[in-house]
Amino acid sequence: MPSEPMRPAPGRCSRPASPGRRAWLLRGLMCCAAVGVWSLPPVVSAGGLKVGKPAPPLVLHTLDGQAISTESLRGKVVILTFWATWCVPCREELPLLSAYAAEHARQGLEVLGFSLDEPENLPAVRKIAASLSFPVGLLGSAWADDYGRIWRLPVSFTIDRSGLLVDNSWDDDEPAWTEARLQRIVTPLLGPSS
């Protein structure tokens, strides 16, 4: 009897591995077994991300052809959010995050939206992006440089004005943005309202 596929925890999205990715992973595990190594490289889990340390640089290649780097946003509070059109919790979170970003843009808040959709889903990504107050681009792969492999959605990272990582939602049991979570994590970084 075939086994039931593993499903993500409630409130989280994960995409099942494609046959090619499964074969690659299986070959990697067999190689690890052959040489007696059972740990995966640290970048897989983004274990190098440390709250209070400098945030790794990342560039968003927007749908309209711009390149926005986190380095160019130094002096602003930056939220990197990773989402996909097929992720229900992401689609529920995006309007809240968009409204918050629009409300606090004058206080120096920037949100960069990285979609994990495949290029063939670009029309659906564009449709959602048109309703958002922040720039969106396709990530291009499941890897986000030093942030690691994005295997769970939604996930986000918050960077303060000096470039330090202040929130790593990999570490949160409930990583989706809520009004309370935004007020607790981001609002204090913005200072008094203008």
Sequence and secondary structure as in RCSB ss.txt:
>XXXX:A:sequence
MPSEPMRPAPGRCSRPASPGRRAWLLRGLMCCAAVGVWSLPPVVSAGGLKVGKPAPPLVLHTLDGQAISTESLRG
KVVILTFWATWCVPCREELPLLSAYAAEHARQGLEVLGFSLDEPENLPAVRKIAASLSFPVGLLGSAWADDYGRI
WRLPVSFTIDRSGLLVDNSWDDDEPAWTEARLQRIVTPLLGPSS
>XXXX:A:secstr
         TT B     HHHHHHHHHHHHHHHHHT     GGGTTTT  TTSB    EEE TTS EEETGGGTT
SEEEEEEE TT HHHHHHHHHHHHHHHHHGGGTEEEEEEE   GGGHHHHHHHHTT SS EEE SSSB GGG B 
 SBSEEEEE TTSBEEEEGGG SS S  HHHHHHHTHHHH S  
